[in-house]
Amino acid sequence: LIEQYPEILKEDPELKHRYEDARRHFDAAEMYCQKAAVAETRDQRMAQYVSAVEMCSDHPTARNKLREQPPQGPADPIGRIGEKNFLLKFEPPADSANVTYCIYRERNSLPSNITEDTRPIAEIPSTSFNDRTVEPGVEYYYSVYSKRWGVLSREGAHIGPIMILSEVEN
């Protein structure tokens, strides 16, 4: 676009500033990827790719390399139904450094087609989640995935159906 419409950046200073800032971040991430290419060990390589993603979260090379090493998924979900809430707990993966957990919920079936672009109902740093938005009489299914550096685990932990029952007052 810049080559085809060079005047666009001249006409919009805010867009020009954003473009230059994005370009600086991309170039810095590219430098980390080049360092990763010559790193001696796998850990050193991964550290460089992590630094690249921290500079530019959508750098294609760094993201692809990190996707090759996704985090392990959580395991053994258990739940406890309260009067107006559902408490979900699960076991963390063996390597849980820098991991957060994405909670997905669906009515009447397990959440399907979970990708990095799917929006979770919550992303949490701990291994328990208290859902206070459940409606009585509705079947819910939950899936929990680990997330590290923007990359989801390939496998998730699943639980359901759960249903909260309550007395009818009116």
Backbone as CSV, one residue per row, in Angstrom:
resi,resn,N_x,N_y,N_z,CA_x,CA_y,CA_z,C_x,C_y,C_z
1,LEU,0.815,-1.206,0.000,0.000,0.000,0.000,0.856,1.267,0.000
2,ILE,1.960,1.213,0.735,2.823,2.391,0.808,3.413,2.710,-0.561
3,GLU,3.794,1.679,-1.303,4.347,1.913,-2.636,3.281,2.401,-3.599
4,GLN,2.068,1.865,-3.483,1.008,2.229,-4.414,0.381,3.582,-4.062
5,TYR,0.304,3.890,-2.775,-0.306,5.147,-2.329,0.630,5.881,-1.368
6,PRO,1.761,6.373,-1.845,2.741,7.002,-0.942,2.196,8.264,-0.264
7,GLU,1.241,8.917,-0.870,0.715,10.164,-0.301,-0.145,9.921,0.945
8,ILE,-0.567,8.693,1.166,-1.461,8.426,2.295,-0.799,8.745,3.636
9,LEU,0.495,8.464,3.767,1.188,8.768,5.014,1.450,10.266,5.163
10,LYS,1.603,10.969,4.050,1.812,12.416,4.112,0.547,13.137,4.552
11,GLU,-0.600,12.579,4.174,-1.880,13.218,4.473,-2.366,12.941,5.895
12,ASP,-1.895,11.857,6.504,-2.390,11.475,7.832,-1.216,11.261,8.787
13,PRO,-0.871,12.254,9.576,0.283,12.128,10.479,0.105,11.024,11.524
14,GLU,-1.094,10.825,11.994,-1.350,9.760,12.982,-1.073,8.391,12.363
15,LEU,-1.553,8.168,11.142,-1.300,6.909,10.446,0.195,6.731,10.186
16,LYS,0.861,7.810,9.827,2.312,7.750,9.595,3.033,7.332,10.870
17,HIS,2.649,7.909,11.985,3.267,7.561,13.272,3.023,6.085,13.601
18,ARG,1.806,5.614,13.417,1.494,4.205,13.687,2.276,3.269,12.780
19,TYR,2.374,3.641,11.513,3.126,2.819,10.560,4.593,2.730,10.967
20,GLU,5.179,3.860,11.300,6.593,3.873,11.681,6.827,3.088,12.961
21,ASP,5.910,3.214,13.917,6.022,2.462,15.165,5.918,0.953,14.895
22,ALA,4.967,0.556,14.070,4.814,-0.867,13.725,6.044,-1.368,12.979
23,ARG,6.582,-0.563,12.114,7.777,-0.944,11.355,8.977,-1.153,12.285
24,ARG,9.131,-0.260,13.285,10.225,-0.408,14.254,10.074,-1.709,15.044
25,HIS,8.860,-2.002,15.463,8.623,-3.238,16.223,8.898,-4.461,15.358
26,PHE,8.444,-4.431,14.119,8.680,-5.547,13.212,10.179,-5.746,12.975
27,ASP,10.903,-4.660,12.738,12.347,-4.754,12.495,13.087,-5.300,13.716
28,ALA,12.674,-4.876,14.910,13.301,-5.391,16.127,13.020,-6.890,16.273
29,ALA,11.789,-7.302,15.979,11.450,-8.724,16.047,12.239,-9.516,15.008
30,GLU,12.435,-8.946,13.862,13.213,-9.597,12.802,14.658,-9.813,13.262
31,MET,15.190,-8.853,13.996,16.550,-8.982,14.526,16.625,-10.180,15.494
32,TYR,15.626,-10.316,16.355,15.603,-11.456,17.275,15.491,-12.781,16.516
33,CYS,14.718,-12.801,15.445,14.596,-14.036,14.643,15.925,-14.389,13.979
34,GLN,16.665,-13.390,13.539,17.978,-13.648,12.957,18.941,-14.198,14.006
35,LYS,18.863,-13.680,15.233,19.691,-14.214,16.314,19.285,-15.656,16.626
36,ALA,17.991,-15.935,16.556,17.515,-17.295,16.827,18.051,-18.276,15.793
37,ALA,18.160,-17.836,14.548,18.635,-18.716,13.482,20.062,-19.203,13.714
38,VAL,20.853,-18.427,14.443,22.241,-18.822,14.685,22.481,-19.251,16.138
39,ALA,21.436,-19.337,16.919,21.580,-19.755,18.316,22.050,-21.203,18.386
40,GLU,22.810,-21.511,19.408,23.412,-22.837,19.526,22.469,-23.889,20.096
41,THR,21.601,-23.502,21.017,20.718,-24.488,21.646,19.260,-24.148,21.387
42,ARG,18.427,-25.151,21.582,16.982,-24.968,21.408,16.441,-23.921,22.372
43,ASP,16.894,-23.956,23.631,16.422,-22.991,24.620,16.798,-21.559,24.243
44,GLN,17.999,-21.384,23.724,18.416,-20.054,23.288,17.572,-19.590,22.097
45,ARG,17.298,-20.516,21.170,16.468,-20.197,20.012,15.072,-19.768,20.449
46,MET,14.479,-20.571,21.348,13.123,-20.270,21.803,13.086,-18.931,22.538
47,ALA,14.101,-18.637,23.321,14.150,-17.358,24.039,14.173,-16.183,23.055
48,GLN,14.894,-16.345,21.947,14.937,-15.283,20.937,13.570,-15.110,20.257
49,TYR,12.906,-16.236,19.957,11.580,-16.138,19.342,10.565,-15.522,20.302
50,VAL,10.686,-15.834,21.575,9.803,-15.228,22.575,10.043,-13.717,22.622
51,SER,11.292,-13.312,22.602,11.609,-11.877,22.580,11.040,-11.219,21.330
52,ALA,11.104,-11.913,20.210,10.555,-11.369,18.961,9.049,-11.164,19.075
53,VAL,8.353,-12.141,19.634,6.896,-12.025,19.778,6.536,-10.930,20.778
54,GLU,7.361,-10.749,21.789,7.110,-9.661,22.739,7.262,-8.298,22.067
55,MET,8.136,-8.191,21.086,8.311,-6.931,20.346,7.203,-6.720,19.317
56,CYS,6.849,-7.797,18.622,5.850,-7.721,17.551,5.011,-8.989,17.631
57,SER,3.853,-8.881,18.244,3.063,-10.077,18.571,2.603,-10.872,17.355
58,ASP,2.590,-10.274,16.184,2.148,-11.023,15.006,3.264,-11.212,13.979
59,HIS,4.509,-11.192,14.428,5.631,-11.443,13.514,5.497,-12.877,12.989
60,PRO,5.404,-13.073,11.677,5.087,-14.403,11.138,6.114,-15.488,11.456
61,THR,7.385,-15.194,11.337,8.399,-16.221,11.595,8.392,-16.638,13.053
62,ALA,8.395,-15.661,13.949,8.417,-15.968,15.384,7.161,-16.717,15.797
63,ARG,6.008,-16.272,15.324,4.753,-16.952,15.681,4.749,-18.396,15.188
64,ASN,5.214,-18.629,13.978,5.237,-19.988,13.439,6.178,-20.886,14.232
65,LYS,7.331,-20.361,14.619,8.274,-21.161,15.419,7.686,-21.481,16.789
66,LEU,7.010,-20.532,17.403,6.393,-20.794,18.705,5.214,-21.767,18.584
67,ARG,4.510,-21.721,17.461,3.404,-22.673,17.241,3.913,-24.107,17.131
68,GLU,5.170,-24.264,16.716,5.746,-25.603,16.637,5.964,-26.199,18.021
69,GLN,6.013,-25.375,19.051,6.224,-25.818,20.436,5.097,-25.291,21.325
70,PRO,3.848,-25.718,21.094,2.752,-25.195,21.918,2.850,-25.722,23.351
71,PRO,2.231,-25.028,24.290,2.244,-25.529,25.663,1.388,-26.786,25.780
72,GLN,1.637,-27.563,26.811,0.784,-28.714,27.074,-0.542,-28.203,27.627
73,GLY,-1.583,-28.981,27.421,-2.894,-28.584,27.918,-3.092,-28.949,29.375
74,PRO,-4.058,-28.304,30.020,-4.393,-28.660,31.396,-5.090,-30.018,31.419
75,ALA,-5.270,-30.572,32.623,-5.868,-31.905,32.729,-6.813,-31.973,33.928
76,ASP,-7.588,-33.041,33.955,-8.436,-33.415,35.084,-9.332,-32.293,35.596
77,PRO,-10.213,-31.760,34.756,-11.101,-30.715,35.258,-12.153,-31.303,36.207
78,ILE,-12.416,-30.580,37.261,-13.503,-30.939,38.173,-14.303,-29.667,38.427
79,GLY,-15.556,-29.857,38.768,-16.395,-28.698,38.998,-17.267,-28.865,40.222
80,ARG,-17.664,-27.736,40.766,-18.587,-27.735,41.888,-19.667,-26.708,41.591
81,ILE,-20.896,-27.170,41.650,-22.034,-26.308,41.366,-22.493,-25.650,42.660
82,GLY,-22.623,-24.340,42.631,-23.158,-23.585,43.759,-24.581,-23.161,43.444
83,GLU,-25.119,-22.273,44.261,-26.487,-21.803,44.032,-26.604,-20.993,42.755
84,LYS,-25.636,-20.113,42.525,-25.687,-19.247,41.344,-24.334,-19.167,40.652
85,ASN,-23.515,-20.200,40.837,-22.190,-20.179,40.215,-21.708,-21.601,39.959
86,PHE,-20.646,-21.694,39.161,-19.988,-22.963,38.886,-18.496,-22.738,39.063
87,LEU,-17.888,-23.494,39.978,-16.457,-23.395,40.244,-15.741,-24.501,39.487
88,LEU,-14.842,-24.116,38.595,-14.090,-25.048,37.763,-12.638,-25.040,38.211
89,LYS,-12.099,-26.238,38.464,-10.683,-26.391,38.814,-10.063,-27.427,37.893
90,PHE,-8.761,-27.305,37.660,-8.071,-28.238,36.777,-6.601,-28.280,37.162
91,GLU,-5.916,-29.288,36.672,-4.481,-29.470,36.945,-3.670,-28.763,35.868
92,PRO,-2.613,-28.042,36.277,-1.778,-27.379,35.276,-0.896,-28.384,34.555
93,PRO,-0.390,-28.029,33.375,0.565,-28.907,32.696,1.887,-28.947,33.460
94,ALA,2.715,-29.922,33.162,4.004,-30.061,33.843,4.854,-28.801,33.680
95,ASP,4.905,-28.247,32.487,5.657,-27.013,32.240,4.651,-25.870,32.148
96,SER,4.427,-25.198,33.264,3.410,-24.138,33.273,4.017,-22.737,33.398
97,ALA,5.298,-22.602,33.101,5.938,-21.282,33.144,5.354,-20.394,32.048
98,ASN,4.996,-19.180,32.405,4.438,-18.181,31.471,3.129,-18.620,30.826
99,VAL,2.379,-19.507,31.471,1.135,-20.016,30.900,-0.059,-19.320,31.548
100,THR,-1.029,-18.968,30.729,-2.343,-18.571,31.211,-3.328,-19.611,30.698
101,TYR,-4.552,-19.543,31.174,-5.555,-20.542,30.797,-6.774,-19.840,30.217
102,CYS,-7.192,-20.311,29.048,-8.355,-19.755,28.376,-9.552,-20.667,28.636
103,ILE,-10.622,-20.069,29.129,-11.841,-20.803,29.444,-12.866,-20.500,28.359
104,TYR,-13.383,-21.559,27.759,-14.417,-21.437,26.735,-15.667,-22.132,27.242
105,ARG,-16.823,-21.549,26.954,-18.089,-22.126,27.406,-19.073,-22.114,26.255
106,GLU,-19.867,-23.170,26.188,-20.879,-23.277,25.131,-22.146,-23.840,25.746
107,ARG,-23.265,-23.438,25.231,-24.544,-24.011,25.653,-24.827,-25.274,24.840
108,ASN,-25.258,-26.311,25.510,-25.773,-27.546,24.913,-24.763,-28.410,24.161
109,SER,-23.505,-28.006,24.045,-22.485,-28.848,23.413,-21.098,-28.320,23.778
110,LEU,-20.094,-29.171,23.589,-18.726,-28.725,23.839,-18.358,-27.592,22.886
111,PRO,-17.584,-26.625,23.354,-17.104,-25.589,22.432,-16.309,-26.231,21.296
112,SER,-16.586,-25.829,20.083,-15.895,-26.428,18.938,-15.154,-25.358,18.147
113,ASN,-14.245,-25.809,17.320,-13.449,-24.928,16.460,-12.713,-23.855,17.255
114,ILE,-12.057,-24.264,18.326,-11.278,-23.335,19.137,-9.964,-23.034,18.422
115,THR,-9.711,-21.764,18.160,-8.454,-21.319,17.557,-7.914,-20.157,18.392
116,GLU,-6.757,-19.658,18.034,-6.182,-18.518,18.740,-7.039,-17.268,18.581
117,ASP,-7.896,-17.247,17.556,-8.766,-16.099,17.335,-10.096,-16.208,18.077
118,THR,-10.396,-17.388,18.628,-11.647,-17.574,19.363,-11.550,-16.834,20.687
119,ARG,-12.562,-16.087,20.994,-12.546,-15.288,22.223,-13.038,-16.117,23.405
120,PRO,-12.215,-16.271,24.444,-12.639,-17.027,25.620,-13.556,-16.174,26.509
121,ILE,-14.294,-16.848,27.411,-15.078,-16.060,28.373,-14.153,-15.498,29.446
122,ALA,-12.979,-16.124,29.612,-11.988,-15.617,30.564,-10.611,-16.163,30.205
123,GLU,-9.590,-15.365,30.493,-8.207,-15.823,30.417,-7.606,-15.551,31.787
124,ILE,-7.190,-16.624,32.470,-6.795,-16.511,33.877,-5.387,-17.059,34.094
125,PRO,-4.685,-16.582,35.127,-3.350,-17.091,35.421,-3.350,-18.300,36.358
126,SER,-4.481,-18.575,37.000,-4.538,-19.652,37.995,-5.312,-20.850,37.459
127,THR,-5.427,-21.886,38.285,-6.080,-23.126,37.842,-7.481,-23.283,38.410
128,SER,-8.126,-22.186,38.723,-9.536,-22.254,39.126,-10.277,-21.048,38.567
129,PHE,-11.527,-21.279,38.216,-12.354,-20.241,37.615,-13.750,-20.343,38.191
130,ASN,-14.282,-19.229,38.663,-15.614,-19.200,39.233,-16.538,-18.475,38.256
131,ASP,-17.416,-19.222,37.596,-18.340,-18.658,36.627,-19.621,-18.247,37.343
132,ARG,-19.841,-16.950,37.440,-21.027,-16.416,38.111,-22.099,-15.981,37.114
133,THR,-21.897,-16.312,35.837,-22.842,-15.869,34.808,-23.708,-17.001,34.282
134,VAL,-23.745,-18.143,34.974,-24.556,-19.259,34.509,-26.030,-18.998,34.800
135,GLU,-26.878,-19.470,33.914,-28.317,-19.320,34.081,-28.905,-20.651,34.522
136,PRO,-29.837,-20.634,35.458,-30.471,-21.884,35.890,-31.200,-22.570,34.731
137,GLY,-31.114,-23.894,34.710,-31.841,-24.681,33.720,-31.172,-24.793,32.361
138,VAL,-29.970,-24.279,32.205,-29.257,-24.318,30.917,-28.064,-25.258,31.060
139,GLU,-27.893,-26.160,30.085,-26.727,-27.045,30.081,-25.524,-26.292,29.528
140,TYR,-24.413,-26.342,30.275,-23.172,-25.708,29.847,-22.067,-26.749,29.753
141,TYR,-21.192,-26.550,28.796,-19.981,-27.342,28.627,-18.806,-26.374,28.634
142,TYR,-17.710,-26.808,29.233,-16.519,-25.969,29.339,-15.319,-26.669,28.726
143,SER,-14.444,-25.863,28.122,-13.146,-26.328,27.637,-12.104,-25.352,28.144
144,VAL,-10.968,-25.909,28.583,-9.868,-25.092,29.094,-8.616,-25.441,28.288
145,TYR,-7.949,-24.403,27.784,-6.712,-24.577,27.026,-5.611,-23.730,27.669
146,SER,-4.392,-24.232,27.612,-3.237,-23.455,28.047,-2.851,-22.494,26.929
147,LYS,-2.296,-21.353,27.320,-1.852,-20.372,26.335,-0.519,-19.797,26.783
148,ARG,0.442,-19.834,25.875,1.761,-19.258,26.153,2.203,-18.493,24.918
149,TRP,2.589,-17.232,25.125,3.065,-16.370,24.052,2.073,-16.286,22.891
150,GLY,0.782,-16.324,23.219,-0.251,-16.219,22.198,-0.564,-17.516,21.488
151,VAL,0.044,-18.623,21.907,-0.150,-19.917,21.251,-0.945,-20.829,22.185
152,LEU,-2.049,-21.378,21.680,-2.883,-22.291,22.467,-2.336,-23.705,22.438
153,SER,-2.600,-24.431,23.513,-2.259,-25.852,23.542,-3.104,-26.579,22.499
154,ARG,-2.598,-27.696,22.021,-3.350,-28.464,21.028,-4.509,-29.206,21.666
155,GLU,-4.307,-29.633,22.904,-5.339,-30.366,23.637,-5.858,-29.519,24.787
156,GLY,-7.128,-29.675,25.064,-7.728,-28.968,26.178,-8.354,-29.939,27.156
157,ALA,-8.799,-29.416,28.261,-9.540,-30.199,29.256,-11.008,-29.817,29.105
158,HIS,-11.885,-30.813,29.173,-13.307,-30.578,28.917,-14.144,-31.120,30.064
159,ILE,-15.240,-30.432,30.328,-16.171,-30.874,31.352,-17.580,-30.426,30.959
160,GLY,-18.535,-31.261,31.260,-19.926,-30.910,30.984,-20.723,-32.152,30.667
161,PRO,-21.988,-32.075,30.666,-22.789,-30.872,30.898,-22.921,-30.581,32.388
162,ILE,-23.055,-29.315,32.687,-23.396,-28.907,34.041,-24.658,-28.057,33.933
163,MET,-25.473,-28.131,34.972,-26.702,-27.344,34.980,-26.993,-26.932,36.419
164,ILE,-27.306,-25.678,36.582,-27.708,-25.176,37.885,-29.221,-25.199,37.935
165,LEU,-29.743,-25.764,39.002,-31.187,-25.816,39.194,-31.553,-24.864,40.331
166,SER,-32.670,-24.211,40.201,-33.114,-23.320,41.262,-34.624,-23.423,41.414
167,GLU,-35.108,-23.019,42.551,-36.542,-23.061,42.825,-37.235,-21.962,42.040
168,VAL,-38.409,-22.265,41.542,-39.213,-21.293,40.832,-39.954,-20.458,41.871
169,GLU,-39.826,-19.148,41.782,-40.448,-18.279,42.779,-41.738,-17.653,42.287
170,ASN,-41.843,-17.363,41.011,-43.058,-16.725,40.493,-43.785,-17.670,39.565
